[in-house]
């Protein structure tokens, strides 16, 4: 936990996400053009986190896995 935020990390040991796809994970248009074989879950999750004043970050290595970090404010925005 940071001073004014709570952080949640989710990590897997799956196939990972190629670096050229990381920049567009939260972009519906990019995902359609790239024909990424993942659902729209990260797009929706990113939107929800943003609506609550938070941020989502994804770190991934192909063949190693992916980690998603979610940071949310402890207090409501005014």
Buried (B, 14 or more C-beta within 10 A) or exposed (E): EEEEBEEEEEEEEEEBBEEEBBEBBBBEEBBEEBEBEEEEEBBEBBEEBEEEEBBBEBBBEEEEBBBBBBBBBEEEEE
